[in-house]
Amino acid sequence: MPTSTVADTPGRVLTDWDPEDPSRWSATIAWRTLAITTFSLMLGFTVWFLPSAIAPRLGEVGFDLSREQLYWLTSMPGLSCGFLRLVYMFLPATIGTRMMVGASSLLYVLPMLGWFFAVQNPSTSFPVLLGLAFTCGIGAATFSGYMPSTGFFFPKRLSGTALGLQGGLGNMGMSVIQLAAPFLMSASLFGLTWVQPFDDDAPMVVNATVFFLPWSLLAAFLAFTYLKDVPVKANIRQQLDVFGNIDTWLMTVIYIMTFGLFSGFAAQTALIINNSFGASSPLADSFPASQLPAGASYAFLGTLIGSFLRFAWGPLCDRFGGAVWTLVSAVGMAATMAFCAVQLTSPDHPSDFTPFLWGMLAMFFFAGVGNASTFKQMPMIMPRRQAGGAIGFTAAVAALGPFLVGVALSVLPAATFFWCCSVFCVVCAVITWVRYARPGAKRPG
């Protein structure tokens, strides 16, 4: 086994670095970088899903918002994230990993503080809330910079495992905020008190907005102290060649299916349940509230499953290739979306919620598999730097998922939209088979 010649010096830039050459690569530096950036990424995803975690509870603390307004609040972070990811995709090769991760971790603090003050006053206007929801996009925008950066630190043989771990654990932030929010809203935190607008049972929404703030400061400290940059530099013009590769566009379409629908439905799960089976549904006129499901109690399950599958499936993608698992993901998502559409067609009893929930969880399972496999494919079918740009761009477009899903659900019946998503998944399955998965495919990976 050759000894690494890479010096872990006090300097900010690594010298003589090449992950494909064991003598010019350091596993210690690579895994340390992965750990710190993944920690920051997880915090970023908690910021991204902050509106989806607290929006279903705003009515309980005095806000008077319509169903459509709540959908817009939970969809706005996806819109801003999509645009900001188009910026982040160029940062790893321009400003470097250290500055990108450190500065981003500090930026997470801004939306947390904004929401902290806004939710304390039920008269806060909807445009202000919408603007604050928009700022939350910075949280997951970092994904388009962090993931390509990780690609610079690991050899291709470990790319599926490394990117799966970072993407999966990072995505786990969505589940963490949705799981933690109900607990945080039911207990005092840091000695803070909440002026209850109605009664003592009103949730302390303010807690969920600041709990992760000190952890973001810790992530910034770790990044500025321990991270280094690799000697990979390119200006924006040099990085634009990624758009001339047809695989960039095809993988973008496929990643919209896996991560776009995953994040979109994850952000809207609580509202879909409430509006189709819960207190805001037609069933509320015929059944007592005790028999109706509360969306906030189930919202974390989809993100938990999808995020876990993303990093758990990384090693399998390294062993069997990504294309076959992307095909499995597309077929599975098409079938489960169709199943959910049937369950959403005129539900007439609270018990109809159970099969719908299982269908959604199965959809999140297949989405998690696809999120792992697509990020295994890109480093295999494209040059290293171009693969980094493709990862950033596909992630930017797919980040619009929460926005597009939220807008669609505000204008279309839920069952109709699920059918549309099922057809889209079938199209992605065909693309995957023809281009990447069939025997003799042009770009197997």
C-alpha positions in Angstrom: 0.0 0.0 0.0 1.7 3.3 -1.1 2.1 5.9 1.6 0.3 9.2 1.1 2.5 12.1 0.2 -0.3 14.7 0.9 0.8 16.9 3.7 -1.9 18.0 6.2 -0.2 21.3 6.7 -1.5 24.5 8.3 -2.1 25.9 4.8 -5.6 26.2 3.4 -4.9 24.4 0.2 -3.9 20.7 -0.1 -0.9 20.0 -2.3 -0.3 17.1 -4.7 -3.9 15.9 -4.3 -5.4 13.2 -6.5 -8.1 10.8 -5.0 -7.5 8.2 -7.8 -3.8 7.8 -6.7 -3.5 6.3 -3.2 -0.1 7.9 -2.7 -1.6 11.3 -3.4 -4.8 10.9 -1.3 -5.5 11.0 2.4 -8.5 9.1 3.7 -8.3 11.0 7.0 -8.6 14.4 5.3 -11.4 13.1 3.0 -13.6 11.6 5.8 -13.0 14.6 8.1 -14.2 16.9 5.4 -17.2 14.7 4.7 -18.1 14.7 8.4 -18.0 18.5 8.8 -19.8 19.3 5.6 -22.4 16.7 6.3 -23.1 18.2 9.7 -23.5 21.7 8.2 -25.7 20.2 5.4 -28.0 18.6 7.8 -28.5 21.9 9.6 -29.1 23.5 6.3 -32.0 21.1 5.5 -33.5 21.8 8.9 -33.6 25.5 7.9 -35.1 24.6 4.5 -38.0 22.7 6.1 -38.6 25.1 8.9 -41.7 26.6 7.3 -43.2 23.2 6.6 -42.7 22.2 10.3 -44.3 25.3 11.8 -46.9 26.3 9.1 -49.4 23.7 10.2 -49.3 25.1 13.7 -49.5 28.8 13.0 -53.3 28.8 13.3 -53.0 27.6 16.9 -51.0 30.7 17.8 -53.3 33.3 16.3 -52.4 33.5 12.6 -55.4 33.5 10.2 -54.1 31.9 7.0 -56.0 30.2 4.3 -55.2 26.7 2.9 -53.7 28.3 -0.2 -51.5 30.6 1.8 -50.2 27.7 3.9 -49.3 25.8 0.7 -47.4 28.9 -0.5 -45.5 29.3 2.7 -44.3 25.7 2.6 -43.5 25.9 -1.1 -41.5 29.2 -1.2 -38.2 27.7 0.2 -38.1 25.4 -2.8 -38.3 28.3 -5.2 -35.5 30.2 -3.6 -33.4 27.1 -3.1 -33.6 26.3 -6.8 -32.3 29.7 -7.8 -29.6 29.8 -5.1 -28.4 26.3 -6.1 -27.5 27.7 -9.5 -25.1 30.0 -7.7 -23.7 27.3 -5.3 -22.9 24.9 -8.1 -20.0 27.2 -9.2 -18.6 27.8 -5.7 -16.5 24.7 -5.0 -14.1 25.5 -7.8 -14.2 29.3 -7.3 -14.0 30.0 -3.5 -13.2 26.6 -2.2 -14.7 24.2 0.3 -13.5 25.9 3.5 -15.0 29.4 2.8 -18.2 27.9 1.3 -19.1 25.7 4.2 -18.0 28.2 6.9 -19.9 31.2 5.5 -23.0 29.1 4.6 -23.2 27.8 8.2 -23.3 31.4 9.4 -26.0 32.3 6.9 -28.3 29.7 8.4 -28.7 32.0 11.4 -30.5 34.7 9.5 -33.8 32.9 8.7 -33.8 31.3 12.1 -33.7 34.8 13.8 -36.3 36.2 11.3 -38.8 33.5 12.1 -38.0 33.8 15.8 -39.3 37.4 15.9 -42.1 36.9 13.3 -44.0 34.1 15.0 -44.2 36.1 18.3 -46.7 38.5 16.7 -49.8 37.0 15.0 -50.3 40.2 13.2 -47.2 39.7 11.1 -48.4 40.1 7.5 -48.5 37.2 5.0 -46.0 39.0 2.7 -43.5 39.1 5.5 -44.0 35.4 6.3 -43.6 34.7 2.6 -40.3 36.6 2.5 -39.0 34.7 5.5 -40.0 31.4 3.9 -38.0 32.5 0.8 -34.9 33.1 2.9 -35.0 29.5 4.2 -34.0 28.4 0.7 -30.4 29.1 1.6 -30.4 26.0 3.9 -30.7 23.4 1.1 -29.1 25.6 -1.6 -25.7 24.6 -0.1 -26.4 21.0 -1.3 -25.3 22.1 -4.9 -22.0 23.2 -3.5 -21.3 20.7 -0.8 -21.9 17.6 -2.9 -19.7 18.5 -5.9 -17.0 19.5 -3.3 -17.2 16.1 -1.8 -16.6 14.6 -5.2 -13.2 16.4 -5.2 -12.1 14.5 -2.1 -13.0 10.9 -2.9 -12.0 8.3 -5.5 -14.7 7.1 -7.9 -14.8 3.7 -6.2 -16.1 5.4 -3.0 -18.2 8.1 -4.6 -21.5 6.2 -4.1 -20.8 5.6 -0.4 -19.5 9.2 0.2 -22.2 11.0 -1.7 -24.8 8.7 -0.3 -23.7 9.4 3.2 -23.6 13.1 2.7 -26.8 13.3 0.8 -28.7 10.9 3.0 -27.6 12.3 6.4 -28.0 15.8 5.0 -31.5 15.1 3.9 -32.1 13.8 7.4 -32.3 17.4 8.5 -35.8 17.6 6.9 -36.9 14.7 9.1 -35.1 16.1 12.2 -37.0 19.4 12.1 -40.3 17.8 11.4 -39.8 15.2 14.2 -38.3 17.7 16.7 -40.7 20.6 16.1 -43.7 19.1 17.9 -41.5 18.3 20.9 -39.8 21.7 20.9 -43.2 23.4 20.7 -44.5 21.6 23.8 -41.7 22.5 26.2 -39.8 25.5 27.4 -36.3 26.0 25.8 -33.3 28.0 26.8 -35.5 29.8 29.4 -37.6 31.4 26.7 -41.3 32.0 27.3 -44.1 32.3 24.9 -47.0 34.8 25.2 -49.9 32.5 24.5 -52.4 34.2 22.2 -55.3 31.9 23.2 -54.5 29.6 26.2 -51.8 27.7 27.9 -52.0 24.8 25.4 -51.0 26.9 22.4 -47.6 25.6 21.0 -44.4 27.5 21.6 -43.6 27.8 18.0 -40.7 30.2 18.8 -38.7 27.2 20.1 -38.4 25.5 16.8 -37.1 28.6 15.1 -33.9 29.0 17.3 -33.0 25.5 18.6 -30.6 24.8 15.8 -28.9 28.3 15.9 -26.0 27.4 18.2 -25.3 24.2 16.2 -25.0 26.4 13.1 -22.4 28.5 14.8 -20.5 25.3 15.8 -20.6 24.1 12.2 -19.0 27.4 11.1 -16.3 27.1 13.7 -15.4 23.6 12.6 -15.3 24.5 9.0 -13.0 27.5 9.4 -10.8 25.5 11.7 -10.4 22.1 10.1 -11.4 22.3 6.4 -9.0 22.7 3.5 -9.4 23.3 -0.2 -8.3 21.0 -3.0 -6.3 22.5 -6.0 -9.2 22.4 -8.3 -9.9 25.9 -9.7 -12.1 27.0 -12.6 -13.9 30.2 -13.4 -17.6 30.3 -14.1 -17.1 30.4 -17.9 -14.9 27.3 -17.8 -17.6 25.4 -15.8 -20.4 26.2 -18.3 -19.3 23.3 -20.5 -21.5 21.0 -18.4 -24.5 22.3 -20.3 -23.2 20.9 -23.5 -23.4 17.4 -22.2 -26.7 15.7 -22.9 -26.4 13.6 -19.8 -26.6 16.7 -17.7 -30.1 17.3 -19.0 -31.3 13.7 -18.9 -30.0 13.2 -15.3 -31.7 16.5 -14.4 -35.0 15.1 -15.5 -34.4 11.9 -13.6 -33.3 13.7 -10.4 -36.5 15.8 -10.6 -38.3 12.5 -10.3 -36.3 11.3 -7.3 -35.3 14.3 -5.3 -37.8 16.8 -6.7 -40.9 14.7 -5.9 -39.3 13.4 -2.6 -38.6 16.9 -1.3 -41.9 18.3 -2.7 -44.1 15.8 -1.1 -42.1 15.7 2.1 -42.7 19.5 2.4 -46.4 19.1 1.8 -47.2 15.8 3.6 -48.7 17.4 6.6 -51.0 19.7 4.6 -52.0 16.9 2.2 -53.0 14.7 5.2 -54.9 17.6 6.9 -56.7 18.6 3.7 -57.6 15.1 2.5 -58.2 13.2 5.7 -57.8 15.5 8.7 -59.3 18.6 10.3 -59.3 20.6 7.1 -60.9 17.9 5.0 -64.6 17.2 4.2 -64.4 14.3 6.6 -64.3 16.8 9.5 -68.0 17.5 8.9 -68.9 13.8 9.6 -66.4 12.5 12.1 -65.1 13.8 15.5 -61.6 15.3 15.5 -60.3 12.4 17.6 -60.8 10.0 14.7 -59.0 12.3 12.2 -55.2 12.1 11.6 -53.0 15.1 12.3 -50.6 15.7 9.5 -47.8 17.0 11.7 -47.6 13.7 13.5 -46.7 11.8 10.3 -44.8 14.4 8.3 -41.3 13.2 9.5 -41.8 9.6 8.4 -41.3 10.2 4.6 -38.2 12.2 5.0 -36.8 9.8 7.5 -37.3 6.8 5.2 -36.1 8.6 2.1 -33.0 10.0 3.8 -32.0 6.7 5.4 -32.3 4.9 2.1 -30.2 7.5 0.4 -27.1 6.7 2.5 -27.9 3.0 3.1 -28.1 2.3 -0.6 -24.8 4.0 -1.4 -22.7 0.9 -0.9 -25.1 -1.2 -3.1 -24.8 1.4 -5.8 -21.0 1.1 -5.6 -21.3 -2.6 -6.0 -24.0 -3.0 -8.7 -23.9 0.4 -10.4 -26.4 3.2 -10.2 -28.5 2.8 -13.3 -30.2 -0.4 -12.3 -31.3 1.1 -9.0 -32.5 4.3 -10.7 -34.7 2.1 -12.9 -36.1 0.3 -9.8 -36.7 3.7 -8.3 -38.6 5.0 -11.3 -40.9 1.9 -11.6 -41.5 1.8 -7.9 -42.4 5.5 -7.7 -44.7 5.2 -10.7 -46.6 2.4 -9.1 -46.9 3.9 -5.6 -47.9 7.3 -7.0 -50.8 5.6 -8.9 -51.8 3.7 -5.7 -51.9 7.0 -3.7 -54.0 8.6 -6.4 -56.6 5.9 -6.1 -56.7 6.4 -2.3 -57.2 10.1 -2.7 -60.2 9.7 -4.9 -63.2 10.7 -2.7 -62.1 9.3 0.7 -65.2 8.8 2.8 -63.9 7.4 6.1 -60.8 8.2 8.3 -59.7 4.6 7.8 -58.9 5.4 4.2 -55.9 7.3 5.5 -54.0 4.1 6.5 -53.5 2.7 2.9 -52.7 6.2 1.7 -50.0 6.5 4.3 -48.4 3.2 3.4 -48.5 4.2 -0.2 -46.7 7.4 0.5 -44.1 5.7 2.7 -43.4 3.2 -0.1 -43.0 6.1 -2.5 -40.4 7.7 -0.2 -38.6 4.4 0.0 -38.2 4.2 -3.8 -37.3 7.9 -4.0 -34.5 7.4 -1.4 -33.1 4.5 -3.6 -33.1 6.8 -6.6 -31.5 9.7 -4.8 -28.6 7.4 -4.0 -28.3 5.8 -7.4 -28.4 9.0 -9.5 -25.5 10.5 -7.6 -23.5 7.3 -8.2 -24.3 7.6 -11.9 -23.0 11.1 -12.5 -19.4 10.6 -11.4 -19.3 7.4 -13.5 -20.6 8.8 -16.8 -19.0 12.2 -16.7 -15.5 13.7 -16.2 -14.8 14.6 -12.5 -15.1 18.4 -12.7 -18.0 18.2 -15.1 -19.7 15.7 -12.9 -19.5 18.2 -10.0 -21.2 20.8 -12.1 -23.9 18.4 -13.2 -24.5 17.4 -9.6 -24.9 21.0 -8.7 -27.2 21.8 -11.6 -29.5 18.8 -11.3 -29.8 19.5 -7.6 -30.7 23.1 -8.3 -33.5 22.3 -10.6 -34.8 19.4 -8.4 -34.8 21.8 -5.4 -37.8 23.5 -7.0 -39.8 20.4 -6.0 -41.4 21.9 -2.8 -42.4 25.0 -4.8 -43.8 23.1 -7.8 -45.6 20.5 -5.7 -47.0 23.2 -3.4 -48.3 25.3 -6.3 -49.7 22.3 -8.1 -51.6 21.1 -5.0 -53.1 24.6 -4.6 -54.7 24.5 -8.0 -55.2 20.8 -8.8 -57.1 18.1 -6.9 -54.6 16.0 -5.0 -55.6 12.7 -6.8 -55.1 14.4 -10.2 -51.7 15.6 -9.4 -50.6 12.2 -8.1 -51.7 10.6 -11.4 -49.6 13.2 -13.3 -46.6 12.4 -11.2 -47.1 8.7 -11.9 -47.0 9.3 -15.6 -43.8 11.4 -15.2 -42.1 8.5 -13.4 -42.9 6.2 -16.2 -41.2 8.6 -18.7 -38.1 8.7 -16.4 -38.1 4.9 -16.3 -38.0 4.8 -20.1 -35.1 7.3 -20.2 -33.2 5.3 -17.7 -33.6 2.0 -19.5 -32.7 3.3 -22.9 -29.7 5.5 -22.0 -28.2 3.9 -18.9 -29.6 0.5 -17.7 -30.3 -1.8 -20.7 -27.6 -4.2 -22.0 -25.4 -2.3 -24.3 -26.6 1.1 -23.0 -24.6 4.1 -24.3 -23.8 5.4 -20.8 -23.9 2.5 -18.3 -23.2 3.7 -14.8 
